[in-house]
Amino acid sequence: MNIRKYEAYVRAVELGSLSKAAEQLGYTQSGISHMMQSLEEEVGFPLMVRTPAGIVPNSEGELLLPVIRQLLSAGESLEQYIAKIKGADTGRIRIAAYPSVATYWLPQIIRDFQKDYPHVEIQITEMGSGAIEEIMANRQAELCIYAGGEGKDFEWIPLCRDRMLALVPPDHPLARGSAVALEDLAGEEFIMPMPDYDGEVRFILNKLDRWPHILFSVCSDYAIIHMVTQGLGVSILSELLLENYPNGAVALPMDPPQERILGMGVPQVKAAAPVTRNFMRYVESYVARQAGRSDAAGENIG
């Protein structure tokens, strides 16, 4: 179906002239005549008659006119909606993210984004690394933000380094130093994140000749913090989490320093919807601002 033929037909009967319709629509006289002939062949019967007053629809054309006008209106709405999607002010973004990212990054990013794009629907799912990778593999999310996306089945964009810190009770001997030697953790009672949330911690502990004694495995990072505060053991958590969550435990850098790379993944950047690419720019802008504040704080301290 060539919707331009129907548009030309409506314009011709409204103006009562093929030549006037051709002029308004930018066609030649022969071009619009050919379109009308093709349209009548397509529907299988004549649609107009010539009178001394000009072109008028016949009875069949009169019956079709309301339906054709509805078709043209729907086509115009479709074009406007496509234009909105291209302009990225409508649509949906499904995001899979670490709980710490969902808690401390995304609210501010979404606030800024929705000031410019208030009609975009954003869905956030908090999960661990394995679940994020599964949901991305199944194309159940347009974007993920976590650590460890290198070499996975999606395009990976590193964003920033996030230190991993040793967390010890306030009265623990390790709390007296300026850093915790990695090997010192081997002799401690350790509170481990649950599987699927323990990737970075497991990677660090694998550097030891022997693991510490895993006293508990806990799903909630906040539960880990409170358990460490109560002297039940030590743990390792990210700086992003610990700098934003007040607590009575002592967070210290490790020697040698340990870190994770936070980034975002998308199935294919070039194939991503405009609304997703726009949101990714807001993520990058937010992370850059945070890095700038950290650098400025460091300069002021120095």
N, C-alpha and C positions, 0 to 999 in steps of 0.2 A: 504494500500500500504506500503510495506516494502522497503524503499529506499536503504537499504543495498544490497538487491538482485540485483538491477540495477547497483549499484556501482561494485559489484562482476562481473557482466556480462561484463561491459565495460572494467574492468581490465583484464579479461580473454581473450577477443578478442584482446586487445592491446598487451598483452604478448604472445598470441597464446598458452596459456597453463593454464589449470585449477589448476595444482599443483603449478605453479609459482604465480598465483593470490592468491591462498590459503595462500602461504608462506608470501606474502607481506601484506595481510589483516589480518593475524593471525588466519586463519581458518584451520581445518583439511581437508584432501582430500575428505573424505566422507561428511564433512559438506558443502563444497562449491558445491559438486555434487548434494547434496540434495537441496541447494538453487537454482541452475540452473533448476532442475527438477520442483521445486515449481514455479519458475518464468514463465516457459513455460506453466505450467498448468494454471497459473493466466491469461496470455495473450491469451491462447487458441491455440497456434501454436508454432512449433519449432523455435529457434532463432539462432542456430549455427550448424555447421557440423564439424566432425573430418576429417582432411586430413593428409597426411604424414608430412606436414609442421607444423601441430598443429591445434588448434581451430581457426575457422574463422566464421564470421557471414554469415548466409544464406541471401537470397534476402530480406526476411521479417525483419531479424535482421538489415540489412544495412539500410532499411527504418526507423527503429526505433532509430538507434544509435544517429542521431542529436538531436532528441527529448529527448532521455534519458540523453544526455550530458547537455542539457538545464535544465532538471529537477535537475540533480546533482549540476549544478552551482547555481540554485535558492536555493536549499537546503543548500548549503555552505553559500550563502549570508544571508539566514535566520538565520543560526547558528551564523554567525558573528554578526548579528544585535542583536540577543538575548544576546550574550556575551557583547555587548556594553551596552545594557540596564542593565544587571547585574552589569557591571562596572560603571554604572550611568554616562556615558559620552554622552548620548543622551536621548531624550524624551522631555516631556513637564510638567511644573508645573503651575497650576492655583492657585493663591493666592488671598484670600479675606482679606482685612486689613483695619484698621482705617486709615483715611487720614494722621494723625500724624505719624503713623508707616510707611506708604508708603512714606512719605516725608523725614523722618529723620533717619529711620533704613534701609529700604530696598535698597536704592541706594548703600550704602557701602557694605552691605551683598552681593548683586548681583555682584558688581564689583569684590569682592574677589572670589565668587563662579565661575564666568565665566572665571577667569584666569585659573582655573583647569578644568572646564567643559564648553568650549566655544560653544558647539553644542546643549546645552540644551535651549529649548524655555521656557521663563518665561512670564506669563501673570498676571498682577496685576489689581485687581478691588478694588477701594476705596468705602467703604460703612459704614453704621452704624451697631449697634449690631443686630437689628432684621433682616436686610437684610443679614448679614453675616451668621446668624444661619439658615436662609431659604436656602441660597445657599449651605451651608454644608449639610443640610438635603436632598436636591435634588441632592447631589453628583456632583455639578457643579464646585467644587473647591477641590483640593487635600489638601490644607492647609489654615488655617485661623490664623491671628494674631490680637488679640484684647483683651478686658477685659471682664470678666464675663462668661467664658466658663465652670465653674464648674457645674456639673449636667446636661449638655447638651448631645445630642445624638452623641457624638464623644469623643475620648480620649483627655484629656486636660493636657497640660504640662505648669505649671506656670513658668514664666521667671524672672520677677522682680517686685518690688513695684514702683509705680509711684505716687508721691504726687499730690493731688488735691489742688490748690492754689486759694485763693481769689484774684480777680483782681479788683482794684479800681482806680479811676482817680487820677492823681498826686497831685491835690489840695484838695482831699477829706480828712476829719478828720481821717478816718480809715487808711490813708496812713502814719500817723505819728507814729503808733505803730510798734512793731516787729512781731505781729501776729494779726489775726482777729478772735475774738470770734464768734463762729458759730451763737449764738443767736443775735449778732449784725446785721446779714444780714436780719433778719426778718423785720426790719423797712426800708429797702432800696428799691429803684427802681432797678429791676433786669433784666438783659438781658439773656434770656434763649436759650440754643441750641434748634434747631428744634427737634421734635419727631424722635426717632430712633438714634439720636446723643446725647440724653440728659440723658442716663441711669444712669451714675455715679452722675451727678448733681442732678437728681431727688432723688436718694438714699440718698444723703446728706441732701437735703432740707426736706425730709420726717422725719428727726430727730428733726426738729423744731416744736414747738407747733403751729405755723402758718407760712405759706410761705410768702416770700416777695412779693411785687407787681410786677408781670411779665409785664414789660413795652414793651418788644419786644421778639419775637422768631426768631432766626436767624440761617440759615443753616451753614454759613461759620464761622469757628473759628476765622479767620483773620478779618472778619467783626466785630465780637464781640470785639476783641482787640481794633480796631480803634474806635468803638462806646464808649467803656469804656474810652479810652484815651481822647475823646472829652467831657467827663463828662456826658454822657447820662444815666449812671447807673453803677452798679457793676455786676460782674459775677464770675463764678468758672470755671477754665480750668486746664488742666493737666500741670505738670511741664515739661514733654517731649516736649509739644508744646511751652510753654512760654520761656524755657531756650534757644530755638533755633531760636526764632523769635524776633528780636529787636523791641521794641515799647516804647511808652512814658507812658504807664500805670504802676502801681505799683503792683507787684505780691507778696503776703505774705502768709505764712503758716497759717493754721487755728487752732484754739484751741477749742476742742481737734483736733489733727492731723487727716486729712482725706486722704485716698489713694485709688488707684485701683490696681489690680493685672493684669499686662499684661502677656499674655501667648500665646501659639499656640495650635491649635486643628487640629486633623487629624482623619478621620473616624476610622481607626485602624492602630496603629503603625506597628504591625507585618505584616499586609497586604499591607502596603504602598509600592509603587515602590521604588527601591533602590535610584533613583535620588531624590525622595522626602525625604527619610530618610537622604541622604547626605546633602540636603539643610537645613534640620532641625538642623543638627550638626553645620552648618555655622551660623545659627541664634543663637544657644546657645553659640557658641564661641564669637560672636560679643557682645552679652549681657554681657557675663562674662568679656570681656575686658572693656566695658563701666563701669561696676560696679567696676572694679579694678582702673580705672582712678578716679572715684568718691571717692573711699576710700582713694586713695593717695592724692587727693586734700584736703580732710577733714583732713588728718594727717598734711599736710603742713600748713593749716590754723591754726590748733591747736598748 
